[in-house]
Amino acid sequence: MDWRQKRNLTGVRYLLDTAEAEGVEAANCLIGSAISNETLLQRNAQIEAWQELAVIRNLLTHAGRPGLGFVAGQRYHLTSLGLLGFTMLASRTLGEAFATFSRFQLLALTLCPARIEADRRGTWLLFDASVLPQDARAFVIERGLSACLGVACELLQRPPVPLAVEMMASAPTDLATLEREFSYPVNFEAARNGILFSTADLQFSLPQAHISAFSEGEQQCERFCLDISHSLVKAPTARLVQQVLIRDSSTLLSSRSVAQRLGLSERTLHRRLAKEGHAFQQLNEQIKLRLAERLLRDSHLDLASIALRLGYAETASFSRAFNRWTNSPPGKWRSNAHLGDI
C-alpha cells in the first residue's frame, strides 16, 4: 500500500459524519491527520491515504465499537465514486460493474486492494487486509463490505442476495447490535475477507446500462488512472524519487534535494538509481513532461501559470524545456491536443 497515494476527501467526510452520529467531535478525529478545517471546506481538496488512516484511528479511539465499519460503509453510494460510479452504473451487468471497480480501483475510495476471484458457486469480491495495520483492519474491511453491498443494491435497484459474507476477524460479542445495523449474516474467523456474489446476481442485466456511456466512462477512467499513477516505475528507489518529484512539482528539485528528502546522500541516490537502470535527470524530465501535458490538455491555465506550477520562474525557460522534450512548443502542442492529434 502506498500511504502517500492521493485521494479526495470523500472518505474523511463520511468518517466525520459517522463520528458526529456517535457523539464524537470532528476536532478529535482530525488530531495528527494534518487536515485543517479550511481543507475540509475546499471542494476539490486532496489528501494522502495515511491521513485518512489517521482519522480512522482517532474515530476508533473515541467511538470504537464492534461493527462501526459496517455503519460507516452505509454512507457510500455510486455518486461517492464519481466517474468510476458513473461507469459502473452504465455497465451491462453487476459482474461487469464490479470487474470495472476492480480494474480501476485507483479511482475508488478503498484503503486496501480488491480483486475478483471465480468460484464454482459465483464470484468473490475479495479485500486484501495484509496491507492494513492491525488496529484499523477490521474497521476498513467492514466498511468495504458494507459499501460494496450498498453499491450493488443501487446498481440492481434491489438488495443483492450474496451467498456468503466473510471476515477473518473474530465475531463481536454483541451480535444482536450488529444484526440490527447490518442486514447480511457474516461468517467470522473465515479464511478470507469478501463477498460471494451469486451467478444470478452477477449476470442480472442492469436497468441503466448504456453501452456508449460505459465505453466513454471506461476511456476516461483509463486516462485518470494513468494521470494518478504518472507511469511510476517499479524499481523501489526510482519510484520514491518520482513520488518526491510529483509531491514537490512546483519546485525545480536537484538530485541533492531529493536525496535529502529520502534520507540518502546524493552519491548513494545516484548509485542506487544506476543499479536499477535509471538516471535522476531522466526521471525528473519524465515527471515534468507528464505533468505539463496534463495541465496543457486538461486545464485552462495560461503558459505562465503552468510554468510556475512546474517550478519555472520564466515562461521562456519552460517553453524551451517542453520543446526539447517533445520537439513542439507548448502552445502548439496544446492546440494539437485539443484537435485530437495527441
C-alpha positions in Angstrom: 0.0 0.0 0.0 1.3 3.4 -1.0 0.2 5.5 2.0 1.2 8.7 0.0 -1.4 7.9 -2.6 -3.5 10.9 -3.4 -7.3 10.7 -2.8 -10.2 13.1 -2.4 -11.8 13.9 0.9 -15.0 11.9 0.5 -13.9 9.1 2.8 -12.8 11.5 5.5 -16.1 13.4 5.3 -18.0 10.2 5.7 -15.8 9.3 8.7 -16.6 12.7 10.3 -20.3 12.1 9.6 -20.1 8.8 11.4 -18.2 10.4 14.3 -20.9 13.0 14.7 -23.6 10.3 14.8 -21.6 8.6 17.5 -21.3 11.8 19.5 -17.6 12.4 18.7 -16.4 15.9 17.8 -14.7 16.3 14.4 -11.7 18.0 16.0 -10.9 14.8 18.0 -10.9 12.8 14.8 -8.6 15.2 12.9 -5.8 15.2 15.5 -2.5 14.3 13.8 -4.0 14.0 10.4 -2.7 17.4 9.1 -6.2 18.0 7.8 -7.5 21.5 8.7 -11.0 22.8 8.8 -10.1 25.0 5.8 -9.1 21.9 3.8 -12.5 20.3 4.6 -14.2 23.3 3.1 -12.3 23.1 -0.2 -14.3 21.5 -2.9 -11.5 19.7 -4.8 -9.1 19.2 -1.9 -6.9 16.1 -1.9 -5.2 14.3 0.9 -3.0 11.2 1.2 -4.1 7.8 2.3 -2.1 8.0 5.6 -4.2 11.0 6.6 -7.5 9.1 6.2 -5.9 6.2 8.2 -5.1 8.7 11.0 -8.8 9.8 11.1 -9.9 6.2 11.3 -7.6 5.5 14.2 -8.9 8.6 16.0 -12.5 7.6 15.4 -11.8 4.1 16.8 -10.1 5.7 19.9 -13.1 7.8 20.7 -16.0 5.7 19.5 -14.5 2.3 18.7 -17.1 -0.5 19.0 -17.7 -3.7 17.1 -19.4 -3.2 13.7 -18.8 0.6 13.4 -17.2 0.0 10.0 -20.4 -1.5 8.7 -22.2 1.6 9.8 -19.7 3.9 8.1 -19.8 1.9 4.9 -23.5 2.6 4.5 -22.8 6.2 3.7 -21.2 5.3 0.4 -23.1 5.5 -2.8 -22.4 5.3 -6.5 -22.1 9.1 -6.6 -19.3 8.8 -4.0 -17.2 7.1 -6.7 -17.5 9.9 -9.2 -16.5 8.9 -12.7 -16.0 5.3 -11.6 -19.5 5.2 -10.2 -21.0 6.6 -13.4 -19.1 3.9 -15.4 -20.3 1.1 -13.1 -23.9 2.4 -13.5 -23.6 2.2 -17.3 -22.3 -1.4 -17.1 -24.4 -4.2 -18.7 -24.3 -6.5 -15.6 -23.4 -6.4 -12.0 -20.4 -8.6 -12.8 -19.1 -6.1 -15.4 -19.6 -3.3 -12.9 -17.5 -5.0 -10.2 -14.9 -6.0 -12.8 -14.7 -2.3 -13.7 -14.4 -1.5 -10.0 -11.5 -4.0 -9.6 -9.7 -2.7 -12.7 -9.9 1.0 -11.8 -9.7 0.8 -8.0 -7.2 3.7 -8.0 -10.3 5.8 -8.5 -12.2 4.0 -5.7 -12.1 5.0 -2.1 -10.7 1.8 -0.7 -7.6 1.6 1.6 -6.8 -2.0 0.6 -6.6 -3.8 -2.7 -9.7 -5.6 -4.0 -9.8 -8.4 -6.5 -12.2 -10.7 -8.3 -11.9 -14.5 -7.9 -14.0 -17.1 -9.6 -15.8 -19.7 -7.6 -17.9 -22.7 -8.8 -20.9 -21.0 -7.0 -20.3 -17.5 -8.3 -17.6 -14.9 -7.9 -15.8 -13.5 -4.9 -15.0 -9.8 -4.4 -12.1 -10.1 -2.0 -10.2 -7.5 0.1 -6.5 -7.8 0.9 -6.2 -6.9 4.6 -2.4 -7.6 4.7 -1.6 -4.0 3.8 -3.6 -2.6 6.7 -2.3 -2.0 10.3 -3.9 -4.4 12.8 -5.7 -1.7 14.8 -7.7 -0.4 11.8 -8.0 -3.7 9.9 -11.5 -4.8 11.0 -13.0 -1.4 10.5 -11.7 -0.9 7.0 -12.8 -4.4 5.9 -16.3 -3.8 7.5 -16.6 -0.5 5.7 -15.6 -2.0 2.3 -18.0 -4.9 2.6 -20.9 -2.7 3.6 -20.1 -0.1 0.9 -19.9 -2.7 -1.9 -23.2 -4.3 -0.9 -24.8 -0.9 -0.8 -23.5 0.0 -4.3 -24.7 -3.4 -5.5 -28.1 -2.6 -4.2 -28.1 0.7 -6.1 -27.0 -1.0 -9.3 -29.5 -3.8 -9.2 -32.2 -1.5 -7.8 -33.0 -4.2 -5.3 -31.0 -5.9 -2.5 -28.4 -8.4 -3.7 -28.5 -11.9 -2.3 -24.9 -12.8 -1.5 -24.1 -16.4 -1.0 -21.6 -15.5 1.7 -20.1 -12.5 3.5 -16.9 -13.5 5.3 -14.3 -11.8 7.6 -11.1 -13.1 9.0 -11.7 -11.2 12.2 -13.3 -12.7 15.3 -17.0 -12.3 15.9 -18.1 -9.4 18.1 -19.6 -10.2 21.5 -22.7 -8.1 20.7 -24.1 -9.9 17.6 -27.6 -8.5 18.2 -26.5 -4.9 17.6 -24.5 -6.0 14.5 -27.6 -7.7 13.1 -29.6 -4.5 13.6 -27.0 -2.3 11.8 -26.0 -4.7 9.1 -28.7 -6.9 7.5 -26.4 -9.6 6.0 -25.2 -12.6 8.0 -21.4 -12.6 8.4 -19.2 -15.6 8.7 -16.4 -14.6 11.1 -12.9 -16.2 11.6 -13.1 -17.2 7.9 -10.2 -17.7 5.5 -10.8 -14.5 3.6 -12.4 -11.1 3.7 -15.0 -10.8 0.9 -18.4 -11.2 -0.6 -19.5 -14.2 -2.7 -22.0 -12.9 -5.3 -24.3 -15.5 -7.0 -24.1 -16.0 -10.7 -27.7 -14.9 -11.0 -26.9 -11.5 -9.4 -23.7 -11.1 -11.4 -25.5 -11.8 -14.8 -28.5 -9.7 -14.0 -29.0 -7.0 -16.6 -28.7 -3.6 -15.0 -31.6 -1.3 -15.7 -29.5 1.7 -16.5 -27.0 0.0 -18.8 -25.7 2.2 -21.6 -23.0 0.8 -23.9 -21.8 4.1 -25.3 -21.7 5.8 -21.9 -19.9 2.8 -20.4 -17.3 2.9 -23.2 -16.7 6.6 -22.7 -16.5 6.2 -19.0 -14.0 3.4 -19.3 -11.8 5.5 -21.5 -11.9 8.4 -19.0 -11.1 6.0 -16.1 -8.1 4.7 -18.0 -6.8 8.2 -18.6 -7.4 9.3 -15.0 -5.7 6.2 -13.6 -2.7 7.0 -15.8 -2.7 10.5 -14.5 -2.8 9.4 -10.9 0.0 6.8 -11.3 2.1 9.1 -13.5 3.5 5.9 -15.0 5.6 5.3 -11.9 8.3 2.7 -12.3 8.5 -0.5 -10.3 12.1 -0.1 -9.1 11.9 1.0 -5.4 14.4 3.9 -5.4 13.3 5.3 -8.7 9.7 5.1 -7.6 10.5 7.0 -4.4 12.2 9.7 -6.4 9.2 10.0 -8.7 6.9 10.4 -5.8 9.0 13.2 -4.3 9.1 14.9 -7.7 5.4 14.7 -8.1 4.7 15.9 -4.5 7.0 18.9 -4.9 6.3 19.5 -8.6 6.1 23.3 -8.1 9.9 23.3 -7.4 12.8 22.5 -9.6 14.5 20.0 -7.3 18.1 19.0 -7.7 19.2 15.4 -7.1 20.8 16.6 -3.8 17.5 18.0 -2.6 15.7 14.8 -3.4 18.4 12.7 -1.8 18.0 14.7 1.4 14.2 14.2 1.4 14.8 10.4 1.2 17.5 10.5 3.9 20.3 9.5 1.5 23.5 11.0 0.3 23.5 12.3 -3.2 26.1 9.7 -4.2 24.1 6.9 -2.7 21.0 8.0 -4.6 22.8 8.1 -7.9 24.4 4.7 -7.3 21.1 3.1 -6.4 19.3 4.6 -9.4 22.1 3.4 -11.7 21.8 -0.1 -10.3 18.1 0.0 -11.2 18.8 1.3 -14.7 17.6 4.8 -14.2 19.1 8.3 -14.1 17.8 11.2 -12.0 17.6 13.7 -14.8 15.6 11.3 -16.9 13.1 10.6 -14.1 12.8 14.3 -13.4 12.1 15.2 -17.0 9.6 12.4 -17.4 7.6 13.7 -14.4 7.8 17.3 -15.6 6.6 16.3 -19.1 3.7 14.2 -17.8 2.5 17.0 -15.5 3.0 19.6 -18.3 1.0 17.6 -20.8 -1.8 17.1 -18.2 -2.0 20.8 -17.5 -1.9 21.8 -21.1 -4.5 19.3 -22.2 -7.0 19.4 -19.2 -6.7 22.9 -17.8 -7.4 26.5 -18.9 -4.2 27.8 -17.3 -2.0 30.1 -19.4 1.6 29.1 -20.1 2.9 31.5 -17.4 0.7 29.8 -14.8 1.7 26.3 -15.9 5.4 27.3 -15.9 5.1 28.5 -12.3 3.2 25.3 -11.2 6.1 23.3 -12.6 8.8 25.4 -10.8 9.9 27.6 -13.7 10.3 31.3 -12.8 10.1 32.2 -16.5 7.7 31.0 -19.2 10.5 31.0 -21.7 12.5 28.5 -19.7 9.5 26.2 -19.5 8.9 26.6 -23.2 12.4 25.7 -24.1 12.4 22.6 -21.9 9.0 21.4 -23.3 10.2 22.0 -26.8 13.3 19.9 -26.1 11.1 17.0 -24.7 8.5 17.0 -27.4 10.0 18.8 -30.4 7.0 21.1 -30.2 6.3 24.4 -28.4 3.8 24.1 -25.6 1.2 26.4 -27.3 1.3 24.3 -30.5 1.2 21.0 -28.5 -2.0 22.2 -26.7 -3.7 23.2 -29.9 -3.0 19.8 -31.5 -4.1 18.0 -28.3 -7.5 19.8 -28.4 -7.8 19.0 -32.0 -7.4 15.3 -31.2 -3.9 14.9 -32.8 -2.3 13.9 -29.5 
